[in-house]
Amino acid sequence: MDRNDPEGAIAAAAKRCSNWGRWGADDVLGTLNFLTDAKRREGAALVRRGASFSLAQRFDANGPQRGWRRRTNPVHTMLDTGVDAERGTQGFPHGIGGADDVIFMPLQASTQWDGLGHIFDHGLAYNGRRAGDVVTSEGDRFTGIETTAGLIAGRGVLLDVGRVSGVDGELPDGFAITAEHLEATIAAHGPSARVGRGDLVLVRTGRLTRARREGWGDYAGGDSPGLSFTTLDWLHDTEIAGIATDTWGLEVRPNEFDGAFQPLHQVAIPHIGLFLGEMWDLDALAEDCAADGVHEFWLTAAPLPVTGAVGAPVAPIAVK
């Protein structure tokens, strides 16, 4: 891999890994086509103990965002409160009162999925559509996140690369997770960590663990462990439905090419049509997987179906 030639590497990977036309010219689901009803039945059958794990960070003003490209942490405001009810100012009859609230937030402020309209390559979106035709001031007119409603649920697999290849369960910033690291992690975890068609893969690096211990710092946008650009063939060939990490940007930062910005995204989303999840909280699930040796589970991770959104918050739940 020539660090000085991101353009060439991106073009070559896009050609090797393209799914354009694979499911027809009108397809809007990309790799979610691999997540069939049969795969959901397989995932549901993994529930044995009923142990449930939330994989979402909290959505509040103490979140990781620092204003990069106008991304802020959620702003939560009350519209009606218990004080209003006590004072009798709400105007309701026979003593009834209530509380109500509103939230303002960028849709990718915390635990979220990237939609297929989130990233373009040389002005083209997933399936070869022109970016300007796909996302306008009205939002994503083709692959808006609402097209995934009810679909992202199935067999989840946790690959705890931080535990297998790191120190004290954590990888250092700039650590590029290669396909070899992923395969070594699968081998270390055993048969329950096998990865294949239609799976939802979760990769723990330990970056969020460190942010909780040391403070957010540059968690949102700074240096981080993450997937290597060289994993693109693995991501394509395994035919997984989606992949998520405990980091802000999923791929390693600094990126592996001089002067590049998120080159893995530039192939994975518009060419593979792969759903990428970021800022997932995998720590409690990882502890449980390490304790019982089982790294597969039922995972439901439906994004908030905001019409036309190019990404959306998600509250994933893993059940073992």
N, C-alpha and C positions, 0 to 999 in steps of 0.2 A: 504494500500500500504506500503510494507516494504522498507524503504529507503535503507536498506542494501542488497537488493536482486534485482538489476536491471535485471540480467540474467533471473530470474524466472518470473518477471513481463513482460519482453519483450516476452519471450516464450509463456506465457499464452495469452497475447494480440494478438500476431501473430496468434495463433491457433483460437481464437475467431473471428478475423477480416479478415482472409485471403480471398482474391479473386482469388487465384491461380486456374486456370482451369475454372473459372466462364464463361468466354467468349471463351473458347477453348485453346488448348495448344499453338497455334501460336499467341495468342493475344499480341499486343504491345501497346494498348491504355489505358488499365486500366480503371479508372473511367471516362475517356472521352467517354466510351461507353454509359454512362447515358445521355450525351449531344446530344440528337437526333435532327433531323430536326424539329420535332414538338416543342421541347424546344427552338430552335432558333426562330421559328415563334412567340412563346410566348414572348420571350425577345424583339424581334423587335417591337411588338405591344405596348411595354411600352413607346415608344418615343411619348411624347405629346407636350412638349415645345420646344424641339430641343436644350436645354441647354447642352453644351458639356464640359467635364472635363478631362484633362490629369491627369493620375494617376502615371506618371513616374517622378522619380527624374532626375535631369540633369546629363548627362554623361560628366564629366569633371575632371580636375586635383584637384578640390576642393571637391571631393566626400568623402565618409566615410571610405574607405579602409586604413588600417594601416600595410599591409604586412602579415597578417595572412595566412599561407600556400601559400605564394608567391602571394597572391591577392593584386593587386595594383589598383590605380585609372586609368582611361583611359588616354592615352598619345596621344594627337592630334597634328599632324604635317602637315604643308602646303607643297604641292609638287609644286604648281604654285600659284602665287599671283598677285595682282594688280600692285605691283611694277615691277614684271617681264613684265607684259603687257605694262606698261608705257615705260619701257626701250627698248621694242621691242626685247627682248631676247628669246621669246618663239618659234620663227620660223614659226608663222602662217602667211598666206597671207592676203592681202587687209585690214589690220588693226584690224582684229579680235583678241581678247585676251580672257583669261579665268583664272579661279582659280580651283585648285584641291587639295584634301587632303587625308590623311590616318590616321587611328586610330589603336592603339594597346591597347588591354585590355583583362583581364580575362573575360570570358563570364558571370560570376556572380559578377561583380564589383558593380553593382547598381541594379535598378529595374529589376527583372528577375523571370523566372520559373525554378524550379528544374525539370529535366527530370527523367524518371523512371530508368535510368542507373546511377543516381547520388549516391545512397546509397545502400549498401548491408547488409545482415544479415547472419553472419557466412558463408561468401563466396557465398551466393546465392542472385541473383537479382530477379526482378519482375517475377512472374509466374514460379518460381522454377528453373530458368536457372542458370547455373554456372557463377559466376561473371567474371571469366577469359575467358569464351566463349563470354560473352556479350560485355565487354569493353576491347579492346586491344590497342596497339599503334596506330591503325587505327581509334580509337574512338568507340562509341557505335554502334555495328553492328546489333542490333535488335531494340532497343527502342530509337534511336537517336532522338533528338528534332524535326528533320524534319518530323517525322511521325505524328506530331500534326498540320502540316501546314493546315491552313484553318478551323480548328476545334474549336478553343477556342473562341467562340463567342456565347452569349446567354443571359439568364436572370442573372443579377448580383444583389446581395443583400448586403447592408452595415449594419454590426452590430457594432455600435459605443459603444463598451464596456467601453472605456475611459470616455465617456460622462455619461453613465448610472451608472457605478460602481466606477469611479475615483473621484479625486478632481480637480476642474477646468478643466475637460475634459481629465485628464491624469492619467494613472495608474503608481504606483511606480515600480522600478526595483524589480524583484523577485515575482511580483504578478502573481500567477498561475490562468489563466482563465479556469474555469471548465465548464462542460456542463450546470450546474445550472446557471452560469453567462451568458452563451450564451442564454439560454432559457429566463432568466429574461430580457435580452436586447431585444429579440424578442417581449416579452410581452409589454415592455415599448414603443417600436417603433410602434407596432400595426400590423394590417393584412398585410401591404405591406412588412413586414420583415419576413414573413413566409419562412422557408427553406425546400427544398425538392429535389427530384431526379433531377439531371442534372443541379442544380444551381451552380453558381460561387460565393462563399461567401468571402466577404472582412471584415476583423476584424481590427478595428482601436483601438489602445491602447493609442495613444498620445506620444509614444516614439520618433517618428520623430519630432513632434512639439517641444519637449524639446531639442532635438539635434540642431534644428535650432536656438533656443533661447540661449542655453548655449555653443554651439560648439559641434563638433562630439564626442570628448572624446572617450569613449569605445563603441560607438554605434555599431561598427562593431566587434562583438565578445565578448563584455562585458556583464555585468548584464543587464537584461531587463525584462519587463513584457512579457507574451506570453502564448500560449496554454499549459494547463496542460496535462501531459501524460494520465490522466484519461479521456480526451476527445476523445480518440481513438475510443471507441464504438460509440459515437455520430457521429464522422466523417464517420464511416463505415455504421451505420444504417440509416443515413439521405440520403445516396446515392448521395451526392453532387459530382460534377465533378472536382472541385478544390477549394482551399482556399488560401488566401493571406493576409498578414498583413503588417503593417508599420514598422516592426522590421527587424533586420538583420537575425535572425534565426527562426522566427515563434513561436518556443516553449519557455517556460519560462526559464530564465537563472538567477542564477545558476539552473541547472536541478534538478529535485526533488529526484534523487537518489544519494547517496554518491558515488563519483568516476565514475559517468556516463557521457557520452557525447552524447547529442541529441538523447535520447532514443525514442522520438516520431517519429523522422525521420526514425529510424531503423525499425519501424512497418509500418508507413504510406506509405512510398514509395515502398519498396520491397514486402510488403504483401498486403496492400490495393490497391496499384497501384494508389495512390492519387497524384495529381499534386499540389505542394506547391509553392506559390509565396512569395517573400520576398522583403523588402525595397520599398514597394509601397507607393506613396504619396496620402493619403486619406483625407487630411485636408479640401480642398476646397469642395470636394464632401460631406463630413460630414456636413459642414456648411449649404449647400444647403438642404440636407436631413432633418436637424433639422428645417430649416425654413419652408419647405412645408409639412413636415410630411410623405414624400414618400421615402421609403428606397429601392425601387427596380428600375431597370433601364436596358437599353440595354448596354451590356458590350462586347467590342471586345478587345482581348488580345493575339494576335498571336505572339509567340516568333520569333526571327530571325531564319530562318530554316537552321542553320549551320549543314551540314551533319555530323552525328556521335557525335554531341555535347550532353553532359549530363546535360546541362542547357544553357539558352540563355537569352540575354536581351529582354525586351518587353517594348513597349510604349502603355500601356492600355488606352482606352478611354471609359468613361461612358457617356451615352446620356440619358437625362430624357425628 
